[in-house]
Amino acid sequence: MEIKLPETITEEELIRVMKSSKPKHKIAYALGFYECMRISEIINLRKEDIDMDRKLLYLKQAKGHKDRNIPIAPQVVGGLRNIPVPYGIRALQIAFKKKAMKVLGKDLHFHLLRHSGITYYLTKKNWNTSQVQQLAGHSKIATTQIYTHINPTHLVEKMWE
């Protein structure tokens, strides 16, 4: 059985999209990418779920009715004042799709931010698979390993280091 690699964008592409987005959209996009959060987790995040002292986000009743704690990425700290995100799931999906088409010329879906974040931590930040598994909330390591693919651009960069 052939495994289809998840589509991703780079951090640079994310930043381009965010630069032309509303502040409350920016934090949703940043949480999707840097925190590898699902859109439902973003919509359900509340101020009381943010522990700045411990630098943790508490995700309650995420997929599979599981709770998980994830570290707050430095890139999202400033935007956390815009929590809760005042949009529904569909509104965020549409906003991201339109912005990605306008800025990047690509037809992308919101969940791609999660795929991109997982790939970013594995390939750009060199986190190990177990660390990324815990961040993403995957119950099986095999699910996380799907994202260990190497982008041809990364191979070219390595070749020319």
C-alpha positions in Angstrom: 0.0 0.0 0.0 1.4 3.4 -1.0 1.4 6.1 1.7 0.5 9.6 0.4 2.8 12.2 2.0 0.9 15.0 3.7 1.1 18.4 1.9 3.0 21.1 3.8 4.1 24.7 3.6 7.3 26.2 5.0 7.6 28.5 7.9 8.4 31.3 5.4 5.2 30.7 3.6 3.2 30.7 6.8 4.8 34.0 7.8 3.8 35.5 4.4 0.2 34.4 4.9 0.2 35.7 8.5 1.6 39.2 7.5 -1.5 39.9 5.5 -4.0 38.4 7.9 -6.2 39.8 10.7 -4.7 39.4 14.2 -7.3 36.9 15.4 -6.6 34.8 12.2 -2.9 35.1 12.8 -3.0 33.4 16.2 -5.2 30.6 14.8 -2.7 30.0 12.0 0.3 30.2 14.4 -1.4 27.7 16.8 -2.1 25.3 13.9 1.5 25.4 12.7 3.7 26.0 15.8 1.6 24.1 18.3 0.5 21.4 15.8 -3.1 22.0 17.0 -6.2 20.8 15.3 -8.8 23.5 14.3 -11.2 22.2 17.0 -8.5 22.5 19.6 -7.8 26.1 18.6 -11.5 27.0 18.7 -11.9 25.5 22.1 -8.8 27.0 23.7 -9.7 29.5 26.5 -7.6 31.9 28.6 -7.7 29.5 31.6 -6.0 26.8 29.4 -2.9 29.0 29.1 -0.3 28.7 31.8 2.4 31.3 31.1 4.3 30.5 34.2 4.8 26.9 33.2 4.8 27.8 29.4 2.1 25.2 28.8 -1.2 25.0 26.9 -3.8 22.6 28.4 -5.9 21.0 25.7 -9.0 19.4 27.2 -10.9 16.7 25.5 -9.0 16.8 22.2 -9.3 14.1 19.6 -10.2 10.8 21.2 -11.5 12.7 24.3 -7.9 12.9 25.5 -6.4 15.8 27.4 -2.8 16.9 26.7 -0.4 19.5 27.7 1.8 21.1 25.1 4.7 23.7 25.4 4.0 27.2 24.3 6.1 28.1 21.3 7.8 31.5 21.5 6.2 32.4 18.1 2.7 32.3 19.6 3.2 34.1 23.0 2.3 37.6 21.8 -0.9 36.4 20.0 -2.3 34.5 23.0 -4.0 37.7 24.1 -6.4 37.1 21.2 -7.7 33.9 22.8 -10.4 32.7 22.6 -10.5 32.9 18.8 -13.9 34.4 17.9 -14.6 32.3 14.9 -16.2 29.0 14.1 -14.4 26.2 12.4 -15.8 26.8 9.0 -15.1 30.5 9.1 -11.4 29.8 9.9 -11.2 27.2 7.2 -12.5 29.6 4.6 -10.4 32.5 5.8 -7.2 30.4 5.5 -8.1 28.9 2.1 -8.8 32.4 0.7 -5.6 33.9 2.2 -3.4 31.1 1.0 -4.8 31.4 -2.5 -4.3 35.2 -2.5 -0.8 35.2 -1.0 0.7 31.9 -2.1 -1.4 31.0 -5.1 -2.1 27.6 -3.6 -5.4 25.9 -2.8 -4.7 24.8 0.8 -6.8 23.6 3.7 -6.4 24.6 7.4 -5.3 21.1 8.6 -2.3 21.5 6.4 -0.9 23.9 9.1 -0.8 21.0 11.6 1.0 18.7 9.0 3.4 21.5 8.3 4.2 22.1 11.9 4.9 18.4 12.6 7.2 18.3 9.5 8.9 21.6 10.7 9.7 20.1 14.1 11.0 16.9 12.6 13.0 18.3 9.7 13.9 21.9 10.5 14.2 21.8 14.3 15.5 18.2 14.5 13.2 17.1 17.3 13.0 13.3 17.7 10.0 11.4 16.7 8.9 10.7 20.3 8.9 14.4 21.2 6.9 15.3 18.1 4.5 12.4 18.8 3.8 13.9 22.3 3.4 17.4 20.9 1.0 16.2 18.2 -1.0 13.9 20.5 -0.5 10.9 18.3 -1.3 7.6 20.1 0.9 5.6 17.7 4.5 6.5 16.7 3.8 5.2 13.2 1.4 8.1 12.7 4.2 10.6 13.5 6.7 8.7 11.4 4.6 9.5 8.3 6.0 13.1 8.6 9.6 12.1 8.6 9.7 12.4 4.9 12.4 14.5 3.4 11.4 17.4 1.1 13.6 17.4 -2.0 14.4 21.1 -1.1 15.9 19.9 2.2 18.1 17.4 0.4 19.4 20.1 -1.9 20.1 22.4 1.1 22.0 19.5 2.8 24.0 18.8 -0.4 25.1 22.4 -0.6 26.0 23.0 3.1 
